[in-house]
Amino acid sequence: MPKRTPKADETMAQALRKPAPEETKSYYDRIRELVEADDVAGARQLLAEALEQGDHGEDLSGWQKVLAPAKVIRVGGERDIDRTADFQWLREHGKEYDGQWVAVLGGKLLAHATSLAEVLSTLKEKKPAHPPLFHRIYFQPEPPGLSEARTYAEKIRMLVEADLVGEARKVLAEALERGDHDEDLSGWQRVLAPAKVIRRSSTS
Amino acid sequence: MLRLGEVAFTQGRSTFLDRHGKVPEPTAKIYVRLLLGETRLPVDAQVDTGAAWSVLDPETAQSLDLLDSDGPFTRIETRFGRMEGRLVRIPIVFVADEGESLDTEGTFFISPGWPSGRIFLGYSGLLDSMRFALDPQANQFYFGPGV
């Protein structure tokens, strides 16, 4: 189709047209807005457009750096020491250090404090043979009213609502083991069970 | 390490911590071991593929001299509310128990308001550029560079 030549009054109207708000904003701000709206793909696309255009006079190197994919520096290098004992220590003693940073090595607590800086400072004196594992312990309190819950179903529901699925499973297991109640827990039993594999199939 | 047909899918494997036995925690999480920053601080971080960005807490950032890093300022909606901070590139090593470790550099959000000790590995600028797989029954995290 042949391109229509605009009439003189249309050309003037275009020249006087108020630019859309996004056209008046810098690329920098528009990228930031996309990032803030969780639209990382859009931000990357706009950045690519800006870099391709190249005549905007903005420094976009900051965005370029952080919107780039992760950069592989090396595959290989040092391996970690076996942390099984450290994990075991965290499982067994974590609760005693609720709200604190701990440094654990070889299943032993090397330092603990409410701040990481204090833990690091203590370790400067101790000079362990390997770097310990640093971890901050969180204890999530039981949901309020749990101890007053009259039924197992109520307890389980409260724990599920508090995202404490592991604890809900424990209460369910206890209820099923005791069996001295007349509650129907089959609904909870079904939904708290691990995913069930129904069928395996392969494509070729 | 893991193969998909004839192709190597991941190069390294590490055991992850999923919960503390005596501490009531929300649903089991995946805490992967890492070495963070230039000083290679050994920490564990929670894998969160639903998070747009990886997050480093201010206390750890401070100990790595990263709290005042230069990077684009932004505001991000998080599980702890809307936070202001900067996006920063940080060296990070996924340390292997078996196979090969992965030495990489990813983007982290650092906000002074973020709760201490909570380090997350999010999707953009980190997990979206690598291959990973989980064996939740055996607490194994498999990882390797993306293609």
Interface residues (C-beta under 8 A of the other chain):
Chain A: Y28 I31 R32 V35 E36 D38 V40 G62 W63 K65 V66 L67 A68 P69 A70 K71 V72 I73 R74 V75 G76 G77 E78 R79 D80 D82 R83 T84 F87 L90 R91 E92 G94 K95 D98 W101 S115 L116 A117 L120 P131 P132 L133 F134 H135 R136 I137 Y138 F139 Q140 P141 E142 A162 D163 L164 V165 G166 E167
Chain B: Q11 S14 T15 L17 R19 H20 G21 K22 V23 P24 E25 P26 T27 A28 R33 L35 R40 L41 P42 V43 D44 A52 E59 T60 Q62 S63 D70 G71 P72 F73 T74 R75 I76 E77 L87 V88 R89 P91 V93 V95 A96 D97 E100 S101 L102 D103 T104 E105 G106 T107 S116 G117 R118 Y123 S124 G125 L126 D128 S129 M130 G144 P145 G146
